[in-house]
Amino acid sequence: MSWNFDKPLVTMCDAATNEQDKILWEKENLGGITEDNNKMPMPVVLLVVLTVITAFMVTFPLWGQRPTAELYAGYIKSMDNPQVKAITNDEDAMKMIIELNNSDKTMGGRSYKDAIERHPLSMNDLRIIKPQVEALMASGVDLGEYTVVGNQVVLANFQGNLKADGSIERKQPWWDKGYTIDIFYLTYFFTMVILLIKRLPPSTWQPRHNH
């Protein structure tokens, strides 16, 4: 199982290992199903690349977004609306709150409506975070720098640019929507696939399949 990096694009095994693999390959008939040692067709490679690019473009910027207190500020204010208070059923009250805040405002290039749909809260959830959000609103801080984690509203753990007052911006960057970790796993996956393929004998050799 020695590694050989003299010609990594041809094979990464030494000659002895390649010969052992050739013998095993020709000996094993896989139940009558033969498998040749051809290169990966270029159209297939391009199709995989196109699939990855398309997946990124379609889901942008869905992956990895975190709900901020800014998303629910309007909901919190609407809880004190007389129309909402007059409703005794939580589900109906929530529907009224949603109707009152059905806006196309944007935050960081995405609409409030779309972001809330991805991170919905119930009436009980709003009751829990209401005093926390109101305290932040009273202090005059930027609600976009606070993340809703479960039943807690906490300062986001981002380290952005310096603001005019010298403090650090705590907002999630536009490029960090979960793609960083996704690119890591894609790189790991394709690297392992290439390593496994290049551990085979060179594609110039074809098994005879007992013929």
FENBELPE-V664630 format. One line per field, one symbol per residue. phi: phi as a letter, one per 30 degrees, with the letter a starting at -180 (. if undefined). burial: # if it has 24 or more other ideal C-beta (glycine too) atoms within 12 Angstrom, else .. Layout:
# FENBELPE-V664630
phi: ???
burial: ???
This chain:
# FENBELPE-V664630
phi: .dcbcdbddcaccdddddddddddddddchijccbdccddeeedddddddddddddddddcddidcdcdddceddddddcdeddddddddddddddddddcdccecbiibdeedddddbdbddddddddedddddddddiddddcbcdcicbcbddccbcdddddjdcdccddddccjdedddddddddddddddddddddeddcbddhic
burial: ..........###....#..##..#...................................#...############.##....#........##.###..#.....##.#.#..##..#.#.#.##..##.##..#....########....#.##.#...........###...##.#.................######....#....
